[in-house]
Amino acid sequence: MSKPKSEPEPGEQPNPRPNSRPQRQSGNDRRGAIAGLIIAILILGVGWWLARDLTAASKMQDCLMSGRTNCNVIEPAR
């Protein structure tokens, strides 16, 4: 019969924690999440700018199609 291996063989390194898992680096996980958040904010910003620009162009076209000639927006002086 073979005896259970409780002592390391000569020249073999003993394992101090046999059931421990390797430690994960949490920095890589957060870096990806932060990059995703920055990309999402950038896409939302571009979408908001594009929506405002297209709305302004649509209002200008509606004004011109109705036959008006004074469609430019006049902002009051402050």
Secondary structure as UniProt FT lines:
FT   TURN            10..11
FT   TURN            18..19
FT   HELIX           26..65
FT   TURN            66..67
//
